[in-house]
Amino acid sequence: MIKLVDIAEVPEKIGEAEIVFEGWKSDSYSRNRQFLPRRQSRTIVLPDEPDTKFYWVMNDKQFLFTSGEENNRKLFFGGMDESPFLVELNFSMIENLIDGSEAFFQALKPKRVKNWEEALKTKAKRQGDFFAIPFFKTDWGAFLKQHLGKKGSVEMRIADEMPLNGTRHRLNGLVAIGEGNLVLGDGVINAPDHEPLLLDGPHLIEQAVGFLRPQEAD
């Protein structure tokens, strides 16, 4: 369910996240500069200015926030996951709100992950903005027999604190990288503010879609 609410009705805290609205008349706010919502540790700062909109999603634990001029609208997604988070999305992602919160969350999931979930009748594991799903229940031996030495073969190596897509999520274990941005991992993914994500056997790893700056996402 998605609910549009007045920012005056937004509580000061959502779980461990503190929500602060910086008014455009305050000393720290300037109409002559572009104000970008930001997260400072457990505090999420949002602009209190005309034409902003605040939408509750995920049982009032997460939210969508829009601001900016009509020809330069911006969309932010934030609230509580394992820890407070705030990311900027491509504004076109707001179109997915038409069909409700579930449609919005599904739109964040990469197409290949959704296809594999359907094929395997399972749900991908998640750590923040990264999804991991078993590689069709195969093991490394079967995978290597099928792919190594063939056209479009993969590169396989030991992963030692390997950043995933340039983010703070880092893989330790085995990794295979192939064409079409294919990344398979086996081991553990660590990231600040998240529990370790354990992968037993080769898993497809993909980042959520729709982020304006994916490398800066939480």
C-alpha positions, 0 to 999 in steps of 0.5 A: 500500500502507498499513502501520500501524506503531508510532511507535517504528519511524518514522525521524527523517527522511523525505527532507528532513522531520524527524519529532519525537514530543513525548511527553506526559510532556515539559515542552513537552507539557500534557494540559490543552491540545489538542495539534495536530500541526504543521509548523515549516519542515522539522520535523513535530511529532507527539504521542506519546500513547496511541491514536495511529496512524501509517500509511505511504503513498506508498512510505514517503514520506508518512503518515497520523496519527490522534490524539485522544479517541474522540469527537474523533479527528483525521486528519493527512496529511504527509511529503514532496512537493516539500518537507515538508508536513502538513495536517489532513483531515476524519476521514471521509477515513480511510474511504477507507483500506479500499480502499488507498492509491490509493483514498485518493489518488483520494478527495483529487481533486475529482470534476470533475477525475476526470471530465475525466481520464476524458473526456480520457484524460489526467492532471491536472497538480498543484502541492501540493493544486491540480490543473489539467487542460485545458478539453476541449482548447479555446482561449480563442476557442472558449471565449468564443464559447460562453460569453460573453453567455449566461446564467451567463456567466463573468467573465474578467480578467487575474490578477496574483498572484491567490490560489487559494481563499485559499491561498498558491498564486497565479495569474498570467495569464488567469482566467475565473470562472463559476458552480459555483466554476468557475475556468479559468486560463492562465499560471503558478501559483506557491507557496512550496516548489513548482515553478511550474506552467505552464498553456498554454491554459485549464485547470480549476483545483481544490483537493483535497478533504477538508481541514479548513482548505483555506486553510491547506493546503500 
